[in-house]
């Protein structure tokens, strides 16, 4: 499984209803479980900055990661980006190959 980081910025409409966030988050997670059963979430953080949330998850491939981003967008995200994350030790190994 590959590790991904999902960076999410909520739309102003969703941000204005923060008290509903728990239910919105549950709907997102339920849809990911239904549409992407192989995805395993490792961590979830709320942020104070350019993005509202950071999720670290594992997925079998880039297409599945794209689905996770699309599900986030369908649930009120203004921006949703899934980034590939490489363990630091592996990154160092890769630097030896160049």
C-alpha positions as CSV (number, residue, x, y, z in Angstrom):
1,X,0.0,0.0,0.0
2,X,1.2,3.5,-0.8
3,X,0.9,6.3,1.7
4,X,-1.0,9.5,0.8
5,X,-1.7,12.9,2.4
6,X,-5.1,14.5,1.7
7,X,-5.1,18.2,2.1
8,X,-8.6,19.7,2.3
9,X,-9.9,23.2,2.2
10,X,-13.6,23.5,3.0
11,X,-15.9,25.7,0.9
12,X,-17.2,28.9,2.6
13,X,-20.7,27.3,2.8
14,X,-19.5,24.3,4.7
15,X,-17.2,26.4,6.8
16,X,-20.1,28.5,8.0
17,X,-21.8,25.4,9.4
18,X,-18.9,24.1,11.6
19,X,-21.3,22.7,14.2
20,X,-22.4,20.2,11.5
21,X,-18.8,19.1,10.9
22,X,-19.0,15.8,12.8
23,X,-21.9,14.6,10.7
24,X,-20.2,15.9,7.5
25,X,-17.0,14.1,8.4
26,X,-18.9,10.9,9.1
27,X,-20.6,11.0,5.7
28,X,-17.3,11.5,4.0
29,X,-15.8,8.5,5.9
30,X,-18.8,6.3,5.2
31,X,-18.5,7.1,1.4
32,X,-14.8,6.4,1.4
33,X,-15.4,3.0,3.2
34,X,-18.2,2.2,0.6
35,X,-16.4,3.3,-2.6
36,X,-12.7,2.6,-1.5
37,X,-12.8,-0.3,0.9
38,X,-9.0,-0.8,0.7
39,X,-8.3,2.7,2.1
40,X,-7.0,2.8,5.6
41,X,-6.8,6.2,7.4
42,X,-3.8,6.5,9.6
43,X,-4.2,10.1,11.0
44,X,-6.6,13.0,10.9
45,X,-5.8,16.6,11.9
46,X,-7.6,19.9,11.9
47,X,-5.4,22.8,10.8
48,X,-5.3,26.5,11.2
49,X,-3.9,27.8,8.0
50,X,-4.3,27.5,4.2
51,X,-5.9,24.0,4.6
52,X,-8.6,23.0,7.1
53,X,-7.7,19.3,7.4
54,X,-4.8,16.9,6.8
55,X,-5.5,13.2,6.5
56,X,-2.8,10.5,6.2
57,X,-4.0,7.3,4.6
58,X,-2.9,4.3,2.7
59,X,-4.4,3.3,-0.6
60,X,-3.4,0.6,-3.2
61,X,-2.9,3.0,-6.1
62,X,-3.2,6.6,-7.4
63,X,-6.6,6.0,-8.8
64,X,-8.0,5.1,-5.4
65,X,-6.3,8.1,-3.9
66,X,-8.0,10.3,-6.6
67,X,-11.3,8.8,-5.6
68,X,-10.7,9.9,-2.0
69,X,-10.1,13.4,-3.2
70,X,-13.2,13.4,-5.4
71,X,-15.3,12.1,-2.5
72,X,-13.9,15.0,-0.4
73,X,-14.9,17.5,-3.1
74,X,-18.4,15.9,-3.4
75,X,-18.8,16.5,0.4
76,X,-18.1,20.2,0.4
77,X,-14.4,20.7,0.0
78,X,-13.4,23.7,-2.1
79,X,-9.9,22.1,-2.7
80,X,-8.8,18.5,-2.1
81,X,-5.3,17.3,-3.0
82,X,-3.9,13.8,-2.4
83,X,-0.1,13.8,-2.3
84,X,2.2,10.8,-2.4
85,X,4.2,10.4,0.8
86,X,7.5,8.5,0.8
87,X,9.0,7.3,4.1
88,X,12.1,9.3,4.9
89,X,14.3,6.2,5.0
90,X,13.2,5.3,1.5
91,X,13.8,8.8,0.3
92,X,17.4,8.6,1.5
93,X,17.8,5.3,-0.3
94,X,16.5,7.0,-3.5
95,X,19.1,9.8,-3.1
96,X,21.8,7.2,-3.3
97,X,20.5,6.1,-6.7
98,X,21.1,9.5,-8.3
